[in-house]
Amino acid sequence: MDPVTKVLFGKMPISQLPSVQAAVAEKNKNNTILFMGGIILVGGFLAYHLYRENQEFKIKLKAVTN
């Protein structure tokens, strides 16, 4: 093992490197999925809230114009 790799990975055997890299990639993928799911969930609640406010506004506008 060259000195740079030894400094980067310490005492971890180089044979474990692919499995560690795969685990890190899987963790990053899962974090991305959770983050995007949270954004979609918040966006959905916001869209529904704005939709309900718009419906109430239309009812009030109709009552005022009649």
N, C-alpha and C positions, 0 to 999 in steps of 0.2 A: 504494500500500500504506500503510495507516495505521501510526502509530508503534508501537502495541502489537504488531501482527503482525510488524513489522520487528524489534523486540526479540526476539520469541519465535523467529523463524525465521532471523534474521541475514541473510546474503547469498543464501540459497537462493531461487531464483525461485519465485514463488507458483504457477506452472504445474506445478512438481514436487510441490507439497503433496499432492495426492490419491494419487500413486504412493508417496510416502514414508509416508503414513498407512496405505495398503494393505499395504505391506511390514512396518510395525510391527505391524499387526493380525495378519498371517500369522505373524510370529515369536512373538507372544504366544499364538496358537492352538497352534502347534507345541510351545511350552514347556509349555502346559497338558496337551497330549496326552502328552508325555514324562513329566511329573510324575505324572499319573494312571496311566500304564502302570507306572511304578516302584512306586507304592503298591499296585496290583493284583498285581504280581509278588511283592512282599514279603508281602502278605496271603496269597497262594496258598502260598508256602513255609511261612508260619507255620501256616496251616490244615492242611497236609499233615503238618508236624512234630507238631502237637497230635493229629492223627488217629492217627499211628503210636504216639505215647506212650500214647494211650488203648487201642489194640489190645494193646500190651505189658502195660499195667496189667490189662486184662481177663484175659489169659492167666495172669498172676501171681496174681490174685485167685481164679481158678478152681482153680489148683493149691493154694492155701492152704485154700480151703473144702472141698476134697475129701479 
